[in-house]
C-alpha cells in the first residue's frame, strides 16, 4: 500500500511539471 502511494506522488509531480 505504501508503494502505491509513492507511485501516485511520482505521477502528481510529473503532472505538475507538465
C-alpha positions as CSV (number, residue, x, y, z in Angstrom):
1,X,0.0,0.0,0.0
2,X,2.8,2.4,0.8
3,X,4.4,1.6,-2.6
4,X,1.1,2.6,-4.3
5,X,1.1,6.0,-2.5
6,X,4.7,6.6,-3.6
7,X,3.7,5.9,-7.2
8,X,0.9,8.4,-7.0
9,X,3.2,11.0,-5.6
10,X,5.6,10.5,-8.5
11,X,2.7,10.8,-11.0
12,X,1.5,14.0,-9.4
13,X,5.0,15.5,-9.5
14,X,5.2,14.8,-13.3
15,X,1.7,16.3,-13.8
16,X,2.7,19.5,-12.0
17,X,5.8,19.8,-14.3
18,X,3.7,19.2,-17.4
